[in-house]
Amino acid sequence: MNPQASALDKFLDQHPKEENEDDVLIFRAVPGDHLRRLGGRSVFCLQTFKPESDALARLGAKIATETHTPCDLAIVFATKHKEETLYHMAQAVSLLNEGGRLVVTAANDLGAPSLEKRCAELIGGIQSFSKHKCRVFWGKKESARLDRALMASWLRAGELQPIQGTELLSRPGIFSWNRIDPGSRLLAECLPDDLAGCGADLGAGYGYLSRMLLSRSAAIDGLHLFEAEHKALEAARRNLAAFASATSLHFHWYDVTAGLPVDRLDFVIMNPPFHTGREAEPGLGRAFIRAALVSLKPGGRLYFVANRHLPYEKLVRTFASREKTLAESGGYKVMEVRKQGGDER
Ligand SMILES: C[S@@+](CC[C@H](N)C(=O)[O-])C[C@H]1O[C@@H](n2cnc3c(N)ncnc32)[C@H](O)[C@@H]1O
């Protein structure tokens, strides 16, 4: 059970529906009993992470990746990116009708006390309680005490912006949003320049690996980017725009653990995720490796980077005729894997 959702349940039990509180927006919504407790109101869930969005869809929730619809009650689930949570709080307040309530649920280890302080600076008149190692804090939108300059600065800080020292755009809420991940950088250094045909980048983020690949391999005529975080995929679209005339680019908002909807790929590149939330989960990386190897054509090549201690070799060997460690540095390893079959030279 998500502790932020459990803490929110307590709030909803203690603070019933207010008069004229009809339209509810939930930022970074997750499944949970709060959806039932909000009954009698029109609830709209915002979620940009595909597996969560799919889970909400299975419950019949109304979902979108963004909205400009006004609301009477706005609920924000904090995320591990502080700037993203501030952005969602600012967005929530900008969409609230006068007198509407903002409610934020934040785990203590996501910086709940500091978020509460920031929220008080934004709207004033905050109340709160602690439950399940989370804080829930809330207040009303009252224009007279709203700090509009602060709201505008949080909105700006959550939008697409250049990553310092690069030509890439990114934003809070995306993996390693404000710096190139060292593991991805190591993989980029190891990518060969003879990749050709049609391939995929799994968990493509804001498109760093794809961009490095396309800038060095002119013989690539198709590339599929699969990414679960919609904000990242939209950034990747912008970051790869310059290559779209020479290469057929396909952007999939997609949960890779479901397997890929493409096959007979010539190559796959990836820096697979190995966390869900804060928990390490090597099974996620294994699902990515399996999806990649299933979708390669015989003899196709997979290049990936992983933390050195993660045990992927056994899985790789069930599909591969050849595997090689190309680099080991800074706690990462880069592997090249050739799928069984095809030209074995
Ligand atoms: C380690 S990051 C690598 C990102 C990017 N390739 C880079 O090098 O900066 C892994 C990426 O996988 C994405 N991801 C996590 N779970 C996913 C899933 N089930 N399906 C697709 N992508 C997922 C994350 O949003 C993240 O962008």
The ligand as an SDF file (V2000), in Angstrom:
LIG
                    3D

 27 29  0  0  0  0  0  0  0  0999 V2000
   18.2070    4.5280  -16.0480 C   0  0  0  0  0  0  0  0  0  0  0  0
   17.0210    5.5320  -16.8680 S   0  0  0  0  0  0  0  0  0  0  0  0
   17.8270    5.8070  -18.4430 C   0  0  0  0  0  0  0  0  0  0  0  0
   17.2490    6.9850  -19.1950 C   0  0  0  0  0  0  0  0  0  0  0  0
   17.9460    7.3760  -20.4750 C   0  0  0  0  0  0  0  0  0  0  0  0
   18.0980    6.2510  -21.3770 N   0  0  0  0  0  0  0  0  0  0  0  0
   19.2990    7.9990  -20.1880 C   0  0  0  0  0  0  0  0  0  0  0  0
   20.2650    7.3640  -20.5290 O   0  0  0  0  0  0  0  0  0  0  0  0
   19.3280    9.1020  -19.6390 O   0  0  0  0  0  0  0  0  0  0  0  0
   15.7370    4.3810  -17.2160 C   0  0  0  0  0  0  0  0  0  0  0  0
   14.5200    4.9400  -17.9170 C   0  0  0  0  0  0  0  0  0  0  0  0
   13.5290    3.9200  -17.9980 O   0  0  0  0  0  0  0  0  0  0  0  0
   12.2560    4.5010  -17.8010 C   0  0  0  0  0  0  0  0  0  0  0  0
   11.3410    3.4430  -17.3210 N   0  0  0  0  0  0  0  0  0  0  0  0
   11.1560    2.9910  -16.0520 C   0  0  0  0  0  0  0  0  0  0  0  0
   10.2630    1.9940  -16.0330 N   0  0  0  0  0  0  0  0  0  0  0  0
    9.8830    1.8060  -17.3200 C   0  0  0  0  0  0  0  0  0  0  0  0
    8.9900    0.9050  -17.9520 C   0  0  0  0  0  0  0  0  0  0  0  0
    8.3220   -0.0210  -17.2540 N   0  0  0  0  0  0  0  0  0  0  0  0
    8.8450    0.9740  -19.3060 N   0  0  0  0  0  0  0  0  0  0  0  0
    9.5230    1.9010  -20.0240 C   0  0  0  0  0  0  0  0  0  0  0  0
   10.3860    2.7800  -19.4800 N   0  0  0  0  0  0  0  0  0  0  0  0
   10.5690    2.7280  -18.1500 C   0  0  0  0  0  0  0  0  0  0  0  0
   12.4980    5.6020  -16.7790 C   0  0  0  0  0  0  0  0  0  0  0  0
   11.4660    6.5770  -16.8450 O   0  0  0  0  0  0  0  0  0  0  0  0
   13.8730    6.1210  -17.2150 C   0  0  0  0  0  0  0  0  0  0  0  0
   13.7450    7.1690  -18.1380 O   0  0  0  0  0  0  0  0  0  0  0  0
  1  2  1  0
  2  3  1  0
  2 10  1  0
  3  4  1  0
  4  5  1  0
  5  6  1  0
  5  7  1  0
  7  8  2  0
  7  9  1  0
 10 11  1  0
 11 12  1  0
 11 26  1  0
 12 13  1  0
 13 14  1  0
 13 24  1  0
 14 15  1  0
 14 23  1  0
 15 16  2  0
 16 17  1  0
 17 18  1  0
 17 23  2  0
 18 19  1  0
 18 20  2  0
 20 21  1  0
 21 22  2  0
 22 23  1  0
 24 25  1  0
 24 26  1  0
 26 27  1  0
M  CHG  2   2   1   9  -1
M  END
$$$$
